[in-house]
Amino acid sequence: MLECEYFTSGLCNACLWIDSAYSEQMILKIHATKELLHPAFRTEHPDQLWLDPVTSPRWRYKNKATMTVSGTSDIPILGVLPEGDDVGVDITGCPQFPQDMEFVFAAIQNMVAAAEIQPYQASTSTGELKTIEVTISPANELMLRFVVRTGAALTPLRTYLPILLKPLTKQRLPARVVSVCIEDDDEYALHGKYLTLQFDDVPLQVTATSHFSTNPHVTKYLYQQARAWADGVGANTVWDLFSGVGGLGLSMVRRNTPDPLTLRAVWGVDACEDSVRAANITAHEMGYRDLARFVPGDAARLDRYDVADLAVVTPPTAEGLCALVPQLNTTGPKHLMYRSSHPVQLAEDLVKLNNYVPVSARLFDMYPNTPYAETAVLLQRSER
């Protein structure tokens, strides 16, 4: 059983299941997921479709922290903010994150104090600094993002940035990206643009606004499973819908093969141009210029989906595929891979995709010590 002082003292309840044995957690997640999905599987023996679940380390597994800033400029507090309070709870020693994060948090607090930037107070709508986001790569490189109320914090953050960068570099935790987001406004780059996150064999380029998996250990096995499914169905072309920064799609490219007929190309589409740009940079660095291409656009408005052998769909919100479901059901390719952290919506979409039948499924425990997990399902069109 994992001990967390913040949980046991009642200061933080983000990890609701932290006091349960991990084996018990997995039993509960698997049971809950199967109970929701099995009616949508439309088979007499749904248990036979499941592969062994992918488990996660229980601590030090998360590569990104989002901390609310409270307190004063002299003594800024990084952590969680109880509802209705202006003074938060310091959780900089949270066991979800690598221990090096504690040094990073301390360096940020020192810089905020030196720059005299006031934390935001909701009760009075005063102050500037709302949250900070810290991402750490497997190479111990950092991406830091400050979310502020107005542009008043830009100048002090830029002026006092060296006070933050110098100790981090000395500790061998170099910051590759530092940015400031003015709430409901633009993103301002103070230092660098891209951070490399190595997921399996994909050197993923991410920016401060990118969405990416925060559990590298489990993500590696998700990528490997995607490749295995693509291999198993003989897919030579893949649509990566809602591709984000392209990690999953790029993991499925197949280049090093003696037979040109067994090459696998990936096309990705995403509404975020910044993510598309990052995905294409990664593809270029991997030498996939001719085998992977990502374009900006609405995945729900493509003319044809059946030009690929396999489509990977990762709904960007809890609402699922929405308008895309009837189009995929009518004109989708022979195979679909649907991944989601929202099993209720996944089950509803599987019912609507009635021209497809699930042929394999796997649970990926992206969020240990919580009731949540990610599920991936491979489907095959039943009419072709």
N, C-alpha and C positions, 0 to 999 in steps of 0.2 A: 504494500500500500504506500502511495506517495504522500509525503508530509508537505503541506504548504501552510506557512504561518498566516498568510493572508486569508486563506479559506477557514482554517480552524479558529481564527479570532473573529470571523464574521466580517472582515473588511472587504472581501471580494468573493463573489460567487459565480464568476465566469465559468469555472470548471465544475459544473454541478455534480459530476460523478467522480470527483477526485478521491473520495473516500471509499470507493468501490473497487474491488479487485478487477484487474484489467480483463481477465477471462470472463468475469460476469458482465462487464461492459459490452464485450463483443457478442456474447450470447443474446443480450437484450437488443442490441442494434440489428443483428442478423434476423432475429425473430420479428421485430417491428417492421423491418424493410420487406421481408418475405410476406408478411401479413397484408401489407399494402399492395405489393406488386403481383402476387400470385393470381388473383382474379383477372388481371390484365394479361397474363401470360397465355391464357387460352390453351392449356394443355393439361392432360390428366396427371402428369408427373412433373410438376414445376421444379421440385427439388433437384432433379437431375440436370437442370440447366446451370446450376450455380458452381462456379469455381471457388477454390478456397479463398477466404477473405485476405486482404492485405492489411497487416497490422502495423502499428506505428510505435516508435519510442514514446514513453509516457511523459518524458520531460526533455528539455533542451532540443525540441524538434522544430520550433517555429522560427522562421527567418525574418519575420516582420513584426514590429511592435507599433501600435498606435496608442499614444499616451495623451490624456487630457492634461492641460497645464492649469494649475491653480496656485493659490498662495500669493506671495508677493514677489516683486522683482528681486528683492534681497534673498529670499528663500523660496524659489519656485518649487512647486510640487509636481512631479510627473507620475501619473497613475490613473485612477478612476475617480469619477465625481458622482457621489450619491445624489439622487434626484432631489432637487430643491436646495442643495447646498452650494456654497461658493468655494469651500475649502475641500479639496479632494484627499484621497488616500494614496500615499506613496507605495507603488508596487514595483519599484525598479529592481527588486530582487526576485521577480516572478520566475519560477522554474520552467516556464514554457520556453524561455529564450536562452540562447547561448550565454555563458557567463561573461563573455566579453562585452555584452550589451550593458552591463552595470557600469563599466568604465565609460562607455559612450554616453549613457544617461548623465553621469556626473559631469562630464565635459560640457554637455549641453547646458546643464544647470549653472555651471561656472560662467559660461558665455552669456546666458540670459541675465545673470546678476551683474556682470561687468557692463553689459549694454543697457542696463536699467529698463528692460522691456517689461511692462506690466502684464501679468496674466489677465485674461478676460474674466469678468464677473457677470454672470447672466442676470443677477438680481438688479444690477444697476446699469447694465449695458455699457460698462466701461472696461478699459484695458484693451490689450491688443492680441496677445498670443493665446490661441485657443488649443491647438493640438500640435504634437510633433509625431512624425512617422520615421521610424528607423528600420532600414532593411540591411541585413548583413549577408554577404555572399559566402559560399564555401571557401573562397580565398581570403576571407576576412576583410573584404572591401565593403565600403558603406555607401548607402544612399540616404540622405537626410532631407526631410520635407517639413517646413514650418507653415502651419495654417494660421493666418492672422485675420483680424477683423477689418482693418483698413490698410492703406499704403503707408501709414505713419511708421510702421515697424521696418519697412524696407531699408531705410538708410542705416539705422543702428545695426541691423542684422548684417548688412554688407560691410560696415565699418569694423565690426568686431568679429567677423568671420575668422581671421587668422588666429584669434584666441581659441577658437574651437578646432581648427584644422591642425595646428602645431602639435598639441598633445596626442591627438589621434594618430598622426603620422609617426610620432615617436614611439607610440605603443604598438606600431605595426597594424593599425586599423585605419588605413587611408580612406578618406571620404572622396569617392569618385564623382558623386552628384550631391549638390546642395541646391534646393529650390525653395521658393516662397510662394504660397498660394493665398491670394487675397480672396476671402470667402465670396462666392458668387461672382468672381472676376477671373482675371487671367493668372497664368502661372509664370513666375519670374525665375529664370535660372541664375543662380549666384556663382555656381562652380560646376563645370562638367555637364554632361547630358545623359550618358548611358552608363548603366552598371551591368556587368556580366554576371548572370546567375547560371551556374552549370547544373542543368537537370539531365541526369543520365549522360548521353553523349551530345546534348544540345547546349551550346554556349549562348543562352538566351540573353538578348539585349533588352533591358527594361528601362523605362523612364519613371519619373516621379508620379506620373498619372497612370501608369500601366497597372492592369490587373493580372496577377499571376498567382500560382499556387504557393502557399506559405509553408507547406510541409514537404521539403525536398525528398525526404526518404520515401514517402508513399508515392509522390509524383513520379519518381523513377520507375516504379512498378506499373503505374498507370500507362506511361509511355511504352514500356515493354509489352504490356497487354494489347495496346492499340496496334503495335507492329505485328504481334502474333495473330490477331484477328484479321488484319489486312492480308498477311501471308496466307492464312487459312482459307480465305475466300478468293484468293488469287487476284486481288485488286491491283491494277496497274495505274489507275487514276483515282484520286481522292479529292472530294470537296471538303474543305474545312470551313464550316459555316460558323459564324461568330468566333472567328479565329483568334481574336485578341492579338497578343504578341507572337503567336504562331508556334508555341512550344509543342503542342500535341501534333499538329500537322507536320512540322519539320521532323519529328521523331519517326514519322512513317515513311519518309522518303527512302527509296532504295536505289542506290547508285552503283555500289561495288558488286557487280554481277557480270559474269562472262557473256550472258545472253542479253542483247539489247532489248529483246521482247519482254524481259522480266524487270526492266526498270520501272520504278514507281514514281509518278509525278504527283505533286500536291498543289492545288489551287485554294487559296484562302480568301475570305471576304469578311470585312468587319466595318462597322459604322465609324470607328475611331481612326482617323487618319494618322494620328501619332503612333497608335499601335501597329498599324499597317506598315508604316515607315520602319519601325523597329524590327518587325518580322522580316522585312526584305533585307535589312542590314545583316541580321543573323543568317539568313539564307545565303547571302553573298559570302559571308565569312566562312560558312561551311562548304563553299564550293558548289552550291546548289542552284546557281543562277538559271540553268536551263531546266531544272526539275521542280522548282518551287517558286510560286509567284503569289503575292498577296495584293489585293486591291481594295480600295475603300468602297463601301456600298452597303445597301440594305439586303441582308440575306433573304428576306421574305419577298424580294422583288426580282429575283433572278428569273430569266425566261425558261431555262431548262435545268433540271436537277439530275436527269438520267444520263447526262453525257459522261458522268463519272461512274466507276464501278462501286464506290463506297462513299457515303457522306457521313462526316462526323458532325454532330450537332451538340452544342453546349449552350443551352439557353442562358442569356446574360442576367435574367431576373427570375424571381420565384414564380412569375406568371407562365413560365414554360415557353413553348414554341408559338403559341397563339396563332396568328394568321398563317404561319408557315406549315402548320400541321396538315390542313387539307391539300396544300400544294404538294408537299412531300408524299402524302398518301396517294395522290393521283399520278404525279410525274416523277417521283423519287427514284433513285437508282436501285439496283438489286439488293444492296445491303446498306443498313444504317448502323452507326454507333452513336447511341444517345447516352450522354453522361450528365448527371445532375446531383446536386446536394439537397434537392427538394423532392423526396419520394412521393408525396401526395400528388404533386403536379406531374411527376414522371408517370405515375399510374394512370392519371387522367389522359395524358397524351398518348400513352400506349394503347388505351382503349380506342381513341380516335384514329390511331394508325392501324386500322383494321385490315389493311391490305398487306400488313407485315406480321410476321410471327417471331417472337424472341427465340433465339437459338443458343444464347449463352449470356451469363450475367456474372458480375463480380462486385463485391463491396470493398471500398477503399477507405480505411479509417483515417481520413485527413484531419479529424478533429478529436483526438483522444481526450478522455475525461469529460466529454460532453455527450448529449444524446444524438449528435449529428454525425453523418458520414456521407461519403460520395458513392454513388452507384453508377456503374457503366453496364449498358445492355447492348448486345449485338442482335440486330434484327435482320430478317431475310424476307424479301418480297414473296408472297405466297402465290402470286398469279403468273410468275415468269419462270 
